[in-house]
């Protein structure tokens, strides 16, 4: 069954109806990330694409509000027309799951709390989520937060809802912080580093006062797949550091970073459109790890632990890998067999602290291996009680994050 | 402001409670009135209450044992850092244990390569920046009480500061915590990595005002110190012109490190106090600070000056030295004590508004000044719309405190009315508790309280703060299901 509300009141009625009948709902915006999480059996699909449209945009106040079903592409186009952006750089995982690009909605972006390469400087979706109107699994409409960038009134429910994958409430409108787009962006490339040296180089860059916005490392085989000529043709591993800001500032900082990183290897510079293309492919991943038959892991660890975890996994499994967030975000493509390396990957992460998400794998595998990192018992118990408070009958995306969430 | 009626049965068990706490923390229980006196209020000094007893644990195990004992025995607990809260977040309860975290005062680890520091919650905000300064780093959020306030209190209140437009509040700069729940369970949320594997419980613990648990360790993000900072001091003939200038700076794509506004009364009070060289014949003064690489700062400071001139500034000075930059700030940073010199008491408010509503809010405040017969000095984090009206009053004059409070409530209602919020960085505490209904309806508040129920079902942690009514968790958990059958049975199926 398909439910497609066109306004928040209708949405609340539909959720209340599902609650009364105990009908589990699968929440869908653009449907680009349905492969993320545990497989679910939902009797009905709640299609949120009808709750669309920009409701408020005040560039000088750095704020926008939109219906949750608004296509991200429409929002980004409107922001770009005003020289602004979503600073957390939401990735587009459509192609990663074999779908088209450019289909995701703003609600899906906040519900999954994803962020791109600028995460290390600007934060994730959660850090820009100012307010929301939603309907919980109790069938009750509520609002949280506000429309101003500075607000500590009551619990920060937006943080809870960001990354809850639609298991607590259905978002119908979202209010978020927007920021000026940088005037200029350039990327300094260093060639031929191994992952450990790259981690040290990226730490040096981020520890400098040159305001690095992003740092990534592509081993040789991955760099060879880049759509950017200087990267593809390097014939070596590529470590990349992005600098953004007013023109004169970017020029000076790039020079300083070339000097700082030049000690590690040969350097090159990417200017505006090449730089943008490079970070878009690091953000969206699918172009760099293109084999759709592999299982994909996304690991979040401390930046200096990334290469260690990757090396440990690499000794036990045939894995292709790529590092973002100065080494703290590790993407691993492994054969989609057995447990997709879960025991090895999660064992390695447990040794250093962090979490590993099985972002892509066949459905049967995602039913057998928890896609989201299992939580420590105390945290799991708290999370289950939060779920029970917001969605006591488990009708919203039931089991998507964990059997009881 | 009324606090919940103290439970006589708990007060009657005081000796037993003191004895039980002494077993857990032998050298850290204060039960004599003169010893407890220093804990009777926080930064909201109009409210005072001696706690039942004070306990000062020194280890996570002791915190866990204290909370477990209190949880099992139905005894309320009020956590406290340095007690600088301006909203009464650490106001004790007559029937509650005051849990002071002052002994947790060590920096545990500085991890420069991962750009984070692990500290105990009793370390001061400034103490973190000082501990990492030799490596060229600092901790960005800088509430004005930073020499005294603790990071544990900052986590509880989600504290901000002058630099949060560019660098975010506490919530954007904390990577992880160790926290003890009321049943004595020690949980770790976050760590040195980014983002949460499951629900972002860290995100709700930050800013939860001591109602969800007691934080015993904090991992914060540290940033490389900007190589340069310069400030512009700009005077305007009207607050509208100053507000326009702020909007134009942001519209030009510039996010300054700090952007502060003061009104005439605040300017004069500050100038009389610290002689910062502020112009006296302007209605509004802006301090705009740019920080970052020197090339960027020099470039942007010119653009800001240009924008200010276009918007009708009547005085404009750019800092040419570090000493001059600090002098520009000296007046602003001393604004609260400066106002303290011209009035026996002042009451500091903390609403946030959409910035373009500033002229309306200021003119309505002028009307209220006449109505209440009290003056207001305004300092304003102009970049993010966070107002700090200081209401001048004299507590020794009968009725003036009540008038000041009523005036303050009217200001906050006005903030909400124009699309803003009750508190930008000070927290709800007891101060704004009864105004929560102006911003949130019953459903909104019930959903917030369900979160409380997940952590503290018996409501023992810091009760009487944040929420105007204490609903029982059983009542909040009840489902009201009506009807049955999904609506629109005729909708297409697949």
Interface residues (C-beta under 8 A of the other chain):
Chain A: X1 X2 X3 X4 X13 X14 X16 X17 X18 X19 X20 X21 X23 X44 X45 X58 X59 X60 X61 X62 X63 X83 X113 X115 X119 X120 X123 X124 X126 X127 X136 X138 X139 X140 X141 X142 X143 X144 X146 X147 X148 X149 X150 X151 X152 X153 X154 X155 X156 X157 X159 X160 X162 X163 X164 X168 X179 X180 X181 X183 X200 X203 X206 X207 X208 X209 X210 X211 X245 X246 X248 X249 X251 X252 X253 X300 X301 X302 X303 X304 X305 X325 X328 X329 X353 X354 X355 X357 X372 X373 X375 X376 X378 X379 X380 X382 X383 X385 X386 X387 X388 X389 X390 X392 X393 X401 X402 X405
Chain B: X111 X112 X113 X114 X115 X116 X135 X136 X137 X157 X158 X160 X164 X165 X168 X169 X171 X172 X181 X185 X186 X187 X188 X189 X191 X192 X193 X194 X195 X196 X197 X198 X199 X200 X201 X202 X203 X204 X206 X207 X208 X224 X225 X226 X227 X247 X248 X250 X251 X253 X254 X255 X292 X293 X294 X295 X296 X299 X300 X352 X353 X354 X355 X356 X381 X384 X385 X386 X419 X420 X421 X422 X423 X424 X425 X426 X427 X428 X432 X436 X439 X440 X441 X443 X444 X445 X446 X447 X448 X450 X451 X452 X453 X454 X455 X466 X476 X477 X479 X480 X481 X482 X483 X484 X485 X486 X487 X488 X491 X492 X493 X494
